[in-house]
Amino acid sequence: MSDDLNNRGEPDRSRIALGEEHEVRYWTGRFGISEEKLRSAVKEAGNSAEAVERWIAKHQ
């Protein structure tokens, strides 16, 4: 996802950028988890959305 919210280009949904508040909101909603759990998942699995999704599936 682009850091420039005015840039209406296609967002990058393959990576999770925890430093971007709008991305944290998107991913917590997308996965139905808390911000704390999202941060734990990224810390353990890396910032790949696919890897995080697998991590969440194993830890629920």
ChimeraX attribute file (.defattr): number of C-alpha atoms within 10 A of each C-alpha:
attribute: neighborCount
match mode: 1-to-1
recipient: residues
	/A:1	18
	/A:2	14
	/A:3	12
	/A:4	8
	/A:5	9
	/A:6	7
	/A:7	10
	/A:8	9
	/A:9	10
	/A:10	8
	/A:11	11
	/A:12	11
	/A:13	14
	/A:14	11
	/A:15	17
	/A:16	22
	/A:17	19
	/A:18	16
	/A:19	9
	/A:20	13
	/A:21	9
	/A:22	13
	/A:23	18
	/A:24	18
	/A:25	13
	/A:26	14
	/A:27	19
	/A:28	16
	/A:29	12
	/A:30	10
	/A:31	14
	/A:32	11
	/A:33	13
	/A:34	14
	/A:35	15
	/A:36	9
	/A:37	14
	/A:38	22
	/A:39	18
	/A:40	15
	/A:41	20
	/A:42	21
	/A:43	11
	/A:44	12
	/A:45	17
	/A:46	16
	/A:47	17
	/A:48	14
	/A:49	20
	/A:50	15
	/A:51	17
	/A:52	23
	/A:53	16
	/A:54	12
	/A:55	18
	/A:56	18
	/A:57	10
	/A:58	8
	/A:59	8
	/A:60	6
